[in-house]
């Protein structure tokens, strides 16, 4: 299966579909990310876990 991508201004491409980790915590997040990677996801959005969104 081919995953659609978006090309960034610097020429690098990122997957157009990502796996978001909100609102998962601790082991649930570990298990979810592991499962997502095994499924084929390559873009993992964990920004909320950094606590810097405001």
PQR file with spaces between the fields and no chain letter, atoms N, CA, C, O and H, PARSE charges and radii, in Angstrom:
ATOM       1  N    UNK     1       0.846   -1.174    0.000 -0.4000 1.5000
ATOM       2  CA   UNK     1       0.000    0.000    0.000 -0.0000 2.0000
ATOM       3  C    UNK     1       0.893    1.239    0.000  0.5500 1.7000
ATOM       4  O    UNK     1       1.888    1.293    0.722 -0.5500 1.4000
ATOM       5  N    UNK     2       0.541    2.209   -0.794 -0.4000 1.5000
ATOM       6  CA   UNK     2       1.280    3.459   -0.860 -0.0000 2.0000
ATOM       7  C    UNK     2       0.590    4.500    0.014  0.5500 1.7000
ATOM       8  O    UNK     2      -0.605    4.755   -0.128 -0.5500 1.4000
ATOM       9  H    UNK     2      -0.267    2.165   -1.381  0.4000 1.0000
ATOM      10  N    UNK     3       1.355    5.089    0.913 -0.4000 1.5000
ATOM      11  CA   UNK     3       0.832    6.125    1.806 -0.0000 2.0000
ATOM      12  C    UNK     3       1.049    7.482    1.137  0.5500 1.7000
ATOM      13  O    UNK     3       2.172    7.791    0.738 -0.5500 1.4000
ATOM      14  H    UNK     3       2.327    4.882    1.029  0.4000 1.0000
ATOM      15  N    UNK     4       0.010    8.294    1.006 -0.4000 1.5000
ATOM      16  CA   UNK     4       0.207    9.623    0.414 -0.0000 2.0000
ATOM      17  C    UNK     4       1.116   10.483    1.289  0.5500 1.7000
ATOM      18  O    UNK     4       1.132   10.336    2.511 -0.5500 1.4000
ATOM      19  H    UNK     4      -0.903    8.043    1.330  0.4000 1.0000
ATOM      20  N    UNK     5       1.867   11.375    0.661 -0.4000 1.5000
ATOM      21  CA   UNK     5       2.784   12.236    1.404 -0.0000 2.0000
ATOM      22  C    UNK     5       2.542   13.697    1.046  0.5500 1.7000
ATOM      23  O    UNK     5       1.890   14.022    0.053 -0.5500 1.4000
ATOM      24  H    UNK     5       1.854   11.495   -0.331  0.4000 1.0000
ATOM      25  N    UNK     6       3.088   14.559    1.886 -0.4000 1.5000
ATOM      26  CA   UNK     6       3.132   15.998    1.623 -0.0000 2.0000
ATOM      27  C    UNK     6       4.603   16.381    1.557  0.5500 1.7000
ATOM      28  O    UNK     6       5.393   15.969    2.406 -0.5500 1.4000
ATOM      29  H    UNK     6       3.617   14.296    2.692  0.4000 1.0000
ATOM      30  N    UNK     7       4.969   17.159    0.565 -0.4000 1.5000
ATOM      31  CA   UNK     7       6.350   17.618    0.447 -0.0000 2.0000
ATOM      32  C    UNK     7       6.493   18.943    1.184  0.5500 1.7000
ATOM      33  O    UNK     7       5.721   19.878    0.972 -0.5500 1.4000
ATOM      34  H    UNK     7       4.328   17.494   -0.125  0.4000 1.0000
ATOM      35  N    UNK     8       7.489   19.002    2.045 -0.4000 1.5000
ATOM      36  CA   UNK     8       7.760   20.207    2.823 -0.0000 2.0000
ATOM      37  C    UNK     8       8.577   21.201    2.004  0.5500 1.7000
ATOM      38  O    UNK     8       9.085   20.865    0.934 -0.5500 1.4000
ATOM      39  H    UNK     8       8.116   18.242    2.217  0.4000 1.0000
ATOM      40  N    UNK     9       8.699   22.421    2.511 -0.4000 1.5000
ATOM      41  CA   UNK     9       9.444   23.471    1.802 -0.0000 2.0000
ATOM      42  C    UNK     9      10.899   23.097    1.552  0.5500 1.7000
ATOM      43  O    UNK     9      11.495   23.559    0.579 -0.5500 1.4000
ATOM      44  H    UNK     9       8.286   22.694    3.380  0.4000 1.0000
ATOM      45  N    UNK    10      11.474   22.273    2.411 -0.4000 1.5000
ATOM      46  CA   UNK    10      12.880   21.885    2.245 -0.0000 2.0000
ATOM      47  C    UNK    10      13.052   20.663    1.342  0.5500 1.7000
ATOM      48  O    UNK    10      14.166   20.170    1.168 -0.5500 1.4000
ATOM      49  H    UNK    10      10.990   21.898    3.201  0.4000 1.0000
ATOM      50  N    UNK    11      11.945   20.175    0.765 -0.4000 1.5000
ATOM      51  CA   UNK    11      12.014   19.056   -0.154 -0.0000 2.0000
ATOM      52  C    UNK    11      11.775   17.697    0.472  0.5500 1.7000
ATOM      53  O    UNK    11      11.553   16.722   -0.246 -0.5500 1.4000
ATOM      54  H    UNK    11      11.040   20.576    0.906  0.4000 1.0000
ATOM      55  N    UNK    12      11.815   17.608    1.785 -0.4000 1.5000
ATOM      56  CA   UNK    12      11.539   16.342    2.459 -0.0000 2.0000
ATOM      57  C    UNK    12      10.030   16.057    2.416  0.5500 1.7000
ATOM      58  O    UNK    12       9.211   16.974    2.362 -0.5500 1.4000
ATOM      59  H    UNK    12      11.995   18.400    2.368  0.4000 1.0000
ATOM      60  N    UNK    13       9.694   14.789    2.442 -0.4000 1.5000
ATOM      61  CA   UNK    13       8.281   14.393    2.425 -0.0000 2.0000
ATOM      62  C    UNK    13       7.911   13.742    3.753  0.5500 1.7000
ATOM      63  O    UNK    13       8.714   13.027    4.352 -0.5500 1.4000
ATOM      64  H    UNK    13      10.360   14.044    2.487  0.4000 1.0000
ATOM      65  N    UNK    14       6.689   13.997    4.204 -0.4000 1.5000
ATOM      66  CA   UNK    14       6.165   13.355    5.403 -0.0000 2.0000
ATOM      67  C    UNK    14       4.842   12.678    5.044  0.5500 1.7000
ATOM      68  O    UNK    14       4.153   13.109    4.120 -0.5500 1.4000
ATOM      69  H    UNK    14       6.036   14.578    3.717  0.4000 1.0000
ATOM      70  N    UNK    15       4.491   11.624    5.770 -0.4000 1.5000
ATOM      71  CA   UNK    15       3.216   10.957    5.499 -0.0000 2.0000
ATOM      72  C    UNK    15       2.043   11.902    5.725  0.5500 1.7000
ATOM      73  O    UNK    15       2.070   12.720    6.645 -0.5500 1.4000
ATOM      74  H    UNK    15       5.051   11.274    6.521  0.4000 1.0000
ATOM      75  N    UNK    16       1.020   11.792    4.892 -0.4000 1.5000
ATOM      76  CA   UNK    16      -0.165   12.637    5.006 -0.0000 2.0000
ATOM      77  C    UNK    16      -1.102   12.134    6.097  0.5500 1.7000
ATOM      78  O    UNK    16      -1.990   12.861    6.542 -0.5500 1.4000
ATOM      79  H    UNK    16       0.999   11.127    4.145  0.4000 1.0000
ATOM      80  N    UNK    17      -0.904   10.900    6.524 -0.4000 1.5000
ATOM      81  CA   UNK    17      -1.762   10.307    7.550 -0.0000 2.0000
ATOM      82  C    UNK    17      -0.887    9.925    8.741  0.5500 1.7000
ATOM      83  O    UNK    17       0.104    9.210    8.594 -0.5500 1.4000
ATOM      84  H    UNK    17      -0.182   10.310    6.162  0.4000 1.0000
ATOM      85  N    UNK    18      -1.265   10.410    9.915 -0.4000 1.5000
ATOM      86  CA   UNK    18      -0.484   10.119   11.112 -0.0000 2.0000
ATOM      87  C    UNK    18      -1.336    9.525   12.211  0.5500 1.7000
ATOM      88  O    UNK    18      -2.564    9.507   12.135 -0.5500 1.4000
ATOM      89  H    UNK    18      -2.070   10.991   10.034  0.4000 1.0000
ATOM      90  N    UNK    19      -0.659    9.044   13.229 -0.4000 1.5000
ATOM      91  CA   UNK    19      -1.311    8.448   14.393 -0.0000 2.0000
ATOM      92  C    UNK    19      -1.188    9.414   15.565  0.5500 1.7000
ATOM      93  O    UNK    19      -0.080    9.711   16.010 -0.5500 1.4000
ATOM      94  H    UNK    19       0.339    9.059   13.291  0.4000 1.0000
ATOM      95  N    UNK    20      -2.306    9.899   16.062 -0.4000 1.5000
ATOM      96  CA   UNK    20      -2.308   10.819   17.195 -0.0000 2.0000
ATOM      97  C    UNK    20      -2.363   10.072   18.520  0.5500 1.7000
ATOM      98  O    UNK    20      -3.068    9.071   18.645 -0.5500 1.4000
ATOM      99  H    UNK    20      -3.206    9.657   15.701  0.4000 1.0000
ATOM     100  N    UNK    21      -1.627   10.555   19.498 -0.4000 1.5000
ATOM     101  CA   UNK    21      -1.561    9.870   20.788 -0.0000 2.0000
ATOM     102  C    UNK    21      -2.466   10.476   21.856  0.5500 1.7000
ATOM     103  O    UNK    21      -2.586    9.910   22.943 -0.5500 1.4000
ATOM     104  H    UNK    21      -1.055   11.369   19.397  0.4000 1.0000
ATOM     105  N    UNK    22      -3.102   11.605   21.579 -0.4000 1.5000
ATOM     106  CA   UNK    22      -3.974   12.225   22.577 -0.0000 2.0000
ATOM     107  C    UNK    22      -5.290   11.463   22.653  0.5500 1.7000
ATOM     108  O    UNK    22      -5.842   11.138   21.602 -0.5500 1.4000
ATOM     109  H    UNK    22      -3.005   12.065   20.696  0.4000 1.0000
ATOM     110  N    UNK    23      -5.808   11.167   23.795 -0.4000 1.5000
ATOM     111  CA   UNK    23      -5.431   11.477   25.161 -0.0000 2.0000
ATOM     112  C    UNK    23      -4.759   10.305   25.888  0.5500 1.7000
ATOM     113  O    UNK    23      -4.857   10.200   27.111 -0.5500 1.4000
ATOM     114  H    UNK    23      -5.360   11.431   24.649  0.4000 1.0000
ATOM     115  N    UNK    24      -4.088    9.435   25.155 -0.4000 1.5000
ATOM     116  CA   UNK    24      -3.489    8.243   25.773 -0.0000 2.0000
ATOM     117  C    UNK    24      -2.385    8.607   26.756  0.5500 1.7000
ATOM     118  O    UNK    24      -1.701    9.618   26.600 -0.5500 1.4000
ATOM     119  H    UNK    24      -4.009    9.520   24.162  0.4000 1.0000
ATOM     120  N    UNK    25      -2.227    7.776   27.753 -0.4000 1.5000
ATOM     121  CA   UNK    25      -1.189    7.955   28.770 -0.0000 2.0000
ATOM     122  C    UNK    25      -0.509    6.620   29.034  0.5500 1.7000
ATOM     123  O    UNK    25      -1.112    5.557   28.891 -0.5500 1.4000
ATOM     124  H    UNK    25      -2.782    6.954   27.880  0.4000 1.0000
ATOM     125  N    UNK    26       0.740    6.697   29.417 -0.4000 1.5000
ATOM     126  CA   UNK    26       1.528    5.564   29.911 -0.0000 2.0000
ATOM     127  C    UNK    26       1.449    4.333   29.013  0.5500 1.7000
ATOM     128  O    UNK    26       1.677    4.441   27.808 -0.5500 1.4000
ATOM     129  H    UNK    26       1.230    7.561   29.533  0.4000 1.0000
ATOM     130  N    UNK    27       1.133    3.178   29.565 -0.4000 1.5000
ATOM     131  CA   UNK    27       1.185    1.926   28.818 -0.0000 2.0000
ATOM     132  C    UNK    27       0.216    1.905   27.643  0.5500 1.7000
ATOM     133  O    UNK    27       0.504    1.301   26.609 -0.5500 1.4000
ATOM     134  H    UNK    27       0.947    3.090   30.543  0.4000 1.0000
ATOM     135  N    UNK    28      -0.926    2.558   27.796 -0.4000 1.5000
ATOM     136  CA   UNK    28      -1.871    2.625   26.683 -0.0000 2.0000
ATOM     137  C    UNK    28      -1.215    3.290   25.472  0.5500 1.7000
ATOM     138  O    UNK    28      -1.411    2.852   24.338 -0.5500 1.4000
ATOM     139  H    UNK    28      -1.160    3.048   28.636  0.4000 1.0000
ATOM     140  N    UNK    29      -0.440    4.345   25.712 -0.4000 1.5000
ATOM     141  CA   UNK    29       0.237    5.052   24.633 -0.0000 2.0000
ATOM     142  C    UNK    29       1.334    4.177   24.022  0.5500 1.7000
ATOM     143  O    UNK    29       1.464    4.102   22.800 -0.5500 1.4000
ATOM     144  H    UNK    29      -0.281    4.702   26.633  0.4000 1.0000
ATOM     145  N    UNK    30       2.114    3.523   24.869 -0.4000 1.5000
ATOM     146  CA   UNK    30       3.164    2.620   24.384 -0.0000 2.0000
ATOM     147  C    UNK    30       2.559    1.548   23.488  0.5500 1.7000
ATOM     148  O    UNK    30       3.046    1.304   22.383 -0.5500 1.4000
ATOM     149  H    UNK    30       2.009    3.585   25.861  0.4000 1.0000
ATOM     150  N    UNK    31       1.505    0.913   23.963 -0.4000 1.5000
ATOM     151  CA   UNK    31       0.849   -0.147   23.191 -0.0000 2.0000
ATOM     152  C    UNK    31       0.254    0.392   21.891  0.5500 1.7000
ATOM     153  O    UNK    31       0.353   -0.249   20.844 -0.5500 1.4000
ATOM     154  H    UNK    31       1.110    1.111   24.860  0.4000 1.0000
ATOM     155  N    UNK    32      -0.362    1.570   21.961 -0.4000 1.5000
ATOM     156  CA   UNK    32      -0.968    2.163   20.776 -0.0000 2.0000
ATOM     157  C    UNK    32       0.056    2.517   19.713  0.5500 1.7000
ATOM     158  O    UNK    32      -0.154    2.249   18.530 -0.5500 1.4000
ATOM     159  H    UNK    32      -0.443    2.091   22.811  0.4000 1.0000
ATOM     160  N    UNK    33       1.174    3.122   20.132 -0.4000 1.5000
ATOM     161  CA   UNK    33       2.223    3.493   19.181 -0.0000 2.0000
ATOM     162  C    UNK    33       2.853    2.231   18.587  0.5500 1.7000
ATOM     163  O    UNK    33       3.108    2.175   17.384 -0.5500 1.4000
ATOM     164  H    UNK    33       1.346    3.339   21.093  0.4000 1.0000
ATOM     165  N    UNK    34       3.100    1.237   19.409 -0.4000 1.5000
ATOM     166  CA   UNK    34       3.657   -0.020   18.902 -0.0000 2.0000
ATOM     167  C    UNK    34       2.738   -0.626   17.840  0.5500 1.7000
ATOM     168  O    UNK    34       3.198   -1.046   16.778 -0.5500 1.4000
ATOM     169  H    UNK    34       2.893    1.282   20.386  0.4000 1.0000
ATOM     170  N    UNK    35       1.456   -0.667   18.130 -0.4000 1.5000
ATOM     171  CA   UNK    35       0.484   -1.214   17.195 -0.0000 2.0000
ATOM     172  C    UNK    35       0.428   -0.384   15.907  0.5500 1.7000
ATOM     173  O    UNK    35       0.353   -0.935   14.809 -0.5500 1.4000
ATOM     174  H    UNK    35       1.082   -0.326   18.992  0.4000 1.0000
ATOM     175  N    UNK    36       0.465    0.938   16.054 -0.4000 1.5000
ATOM     176  CA   UNK    36       0.441    1.810   14.878 -0.0000 2.0000
ATOM     177  C    UNK    36       1.657    1.558   13.991  0.5500 1.7000
ATOM     178  O    UNK    36       1.521    1.465   12.771 -0.5500 1.4000
ATOM     179  H    UNK    36       0.525    1.385   16.947  0.4000 1.0000
ATOM     180  N    UNK    37       2.843    1.447   14.589 -0.4000 1.5000
ATOM     181  CA   UNK    37       4.053    1.180   13.813 -0.0000 2.0000
ATOM     182  C    UNK    37       3.985   -0.175   13.123  0.5500 1.7000
ATOM     183  O    UNK    37       4.389   -0.314   11.968 -0.5500 1.4000
ATOM     184  H    UNK    37       2.953    1.522   15.580  0.4000 1.0000
ATOM     185  N    UNK    38       3.475   -1.167   13.832 -0.4000 1.5000
ATOM     186  CA   UNK    38       3.335   -2.502   13.241 -0.0000 2.0000
ATOM     187  C    UNK    38       2.346   -2.499   12.082  0.5500 1.7000
ATOM     188  O    UNK    38       2.478   -3.281   11.141 -0.5500 1.4000
ATOM     189  H    UNK    38       3.146   -1.054   14.770  0.4000 1.0000
ATOM     190  N    UNK    39       1.359   -1.619   12.155 -0.4000 1.5000
ATOM     191  CA   UNK    39       0.340   -1.502   11.116 -0.0000 2.0000
ATOM     192  C    UNK    39       0.869   -0.768    9.885  0.5500 1.7000
ATOM     193  O    UNK    39       0.349   -0.950    8.784 -0.5500 1.4000
ATOM     194  H    UNK    39       1.251   -0.983   12.920  0.4000 1.0000
ATOM     195  N    UNK    40       1.890    0.053   10.064 -0.4000 1.5000
ATOM     196  CA   UNK    40       2.476    0.770    8.938 -0.0000 2.0000
ATOM     197  C    UNK    40       2.562    2.274    9.096  0.5500 1.7000
ATOM     198  O    UNK    40       3.124    2.947    8.233 -0.5500 1.4000
ATOM     199  H    UNK    40       2.312    0.201   10.959  0.4000 1.0000
ATOM     200  N    UNK    41       2.020    2.819   10.173 -0.4000 1.5000
ATOM     201  CA   UNK    41       2.134    4.262   10.404 -0.0000 2.0000
ATOM     202  C    UNK    41       3.603    4.629   10.554  0.5500 1.7000
ATOM     203  O    UNK    41       4.382    3.887   11.152 -0.5500 1.4000
ATOM     204  H    UNK    41       1.563    2.272   10.874  0.4000 1.0000
ATOM     205  N    UNK    42       3.973    5.788    9.999 -0.4000 1.5000
ATOM     206  CA   UNK    42       5.328    6.300   10.153 -0.0000 2.0000
ATOM     207  C    UNK    42       5.343    7.730   10.670  0.5500 1.7000
ATOM     208  O    UNK    42       6.411    8.293   10.909 -0.5500 1.4000
ATOM     209  H    UNK    42       3.339    6.390    9.513  0.4000 1.0000
ATOM     210  N    UNK    43       4.165    8.323   10.843 -0.4000 1.5000
ATOM     211  CA   UNK    43       4.044    9.660   11.427 -0.0000 2.0000
ATOM     212  C    UNK    43       3.293    9.512   12.740  0.5500 1.7000
ATOM     213  O    UNK    43       2.103    9.196   12.753 -0.5500 1.4000
ATOM     214  H    UNK    43       3.297    7.866   10.649  0.4000 1.0000
ATOM     215  N    UNK    44       3.991    9.740   13.839 -0.4000 1.5000
ATOM     216  CA   UNK    44       3.395    9.633   15.171 -0.0000 2.0000
ATOM     217  C    UNK    44       3.318   11.044   15.749  0.5500 1.7000
ATOM     218  O    UNK    44       4.345   11.698   15.933 -0.5500 1.4000
ATOM     219  H    UNK    44       4.957    9.997   13.829  0.4000 1.0000
ATOM     220  N    UNK    45       2.112   11.509   16.031 -0.4000 1.5000
ATOM     221  CA   UNK    45       1.901   12.853   16.582 -0.0000 2.0000
ATOM     222  C    UNK    45       1.760   12.745   18.089  0.5500 1.7000
ATOM     223  O    UNK    45       0.727   12.318   18.605 -0.5500 1.4000
ATOM     224  H    UNK    45       1.279   10.977   15.881  0.4000 1.0000
ATOM     225  N    UNK    46       2.815   13.140   18.783 -0.4000 1.5000
ATOM     226  CA   UNK    46       2.793   13.092   20.249 -0.0000 2.0000
ATOM     227  C    UNK    46       2.993   14.482   20.841  0.5500 1.7000
ATOM     228  O    UNK    46       3.384   14.607   22.002 -0.5500 1.4000
ATOM     229  H    UNK    46       3.654   13.487   18.363  0.4000 1.0000
ATOM     230  N    UNK    47       2.731   15.525   20.062 -0.4000 1.5000
ATOM     231  CA   UNK    47       3.001   16.897   20.499 -0.0000 2.0000
ATOM     232  C    UNK    47       2.331   17.245   21.818  0.5500 1.7000
ATOM     233  O    UNK    47       2.917   17.949   22.640 -0.5500 1.4000
ATOM     234  H    UNK    47       2.414   15.424   19.120  0.4000 1.0000
ATOM     235  N    UNK    48       1.125   16.768   22.032 -0.4000 1.5000
ATOM     236  CA   UNK    48       0.412   17.121   23.258 -0.0000 2.0000
ATOM     237  C    UNK    48       1.185   16.648   24.502  0.5500 1.7000
ATOM     238  O    UNK    48       1.070   17.255   25.567 -0.5500 1.4000
ATOM     239  H    UNK    48       0.649   16.196   21.365  0.4000 1.0000
ATOM     240  N    UNK    49       1.952   15.594   24.374 -0.4000 1.5000
ATOM     241  CA   UNK    49       2.703   15.064   25.513 -0.0000 2.0000
ATOM     242  C    UNK    49       3.870   15.952   25.925  0.5500 1.7000
ATOM     243  O    UNK    49       4.399   15.804   27.027 -0.5500 1.4000
ATOM     244  H    UNK    49       2.045   15.101   23.509  0.4000 1.0000
ATOM     245  N    UNK    50       4.275   16.868   25.057 -0.4000 1.5000
ATOM     246  CA   UNK    50       5.344   17.806   25.412 -0.0000 2.0000
ATOM     247  C    UNK    50       4.822   18.950   26.276  0.5500 1.7000
ATOM     248  O    UNK    50       5.595   19.616   26.964 -0.5500 1.4000
ATOM     249  H    UNK    50       3.846   16.988   24.162  0.4000 1.0000
ATOM     250  N    UNK    51       3.513   19.175   26.238 -0.4000 1.5000
ATOM     251  CA   UNK    51       2.918   20.236   27.056 -0.0000 2.0000
ATOM     252  C    UNK    51       3.285   21.630   26.618  0.5500 1.7000
ATOM     253  O    UNK    51       3.246   22.552   27.433 -0.5500 1.4000
ATOM     254  H    UNK    51       2.885   18.634   25.679  0.4000 1.0000
ATOM     255  N    UNK    52       3.642   21.822   25.358 -0.4000 1.5000
ATOM     256  CA   UNK    52       4.062   23.152   24.897 -0.0000 2.0000
ATOM     257  C    UNK    52       3.099   23.779   23.886  0.5500 1.7000
ATOM     258  O    UNK    52       3.461   24.743   23.211 -0.5500 1.4000
ATOM     259  H    UNK    52       3.673   21.073   24.697  0.4000 1.0000
ATOM     260  N    UNK    53       1.903   23.256   23.775 -0.4000 1.5000
ATOM     261  CA   UNK    53       0.966   23.784   22.772 -0.0000 2.0000
ATOM     262  C    UNK    53       0.445   25.192   23.070  0.5500 1.7000
ATOM     263  O    UNK    53       0.235   25.955   22.127 -0.5500 1.4000
ATOM     264  H    UNK    53       1.609   22.474   24.324  0.4000 1.0000
ATOM     265  N    UNK    54       0.224   25.577   24.335 -0.4000 1.5000
ATOM     266  CA   UNK    54      -0.262   26.940   24.570 -0.0000 2.0000
ATOM     267  C    UNK    54       0.721   27.967   24.067  0.5500 1.7000
ATOM     268  O    UNK    54       0.472   29.167   24.183 -0.5500 1.4000
ATOM     269  H    UNK    54       0.394   24.957   25.102  0.4000 1.0000
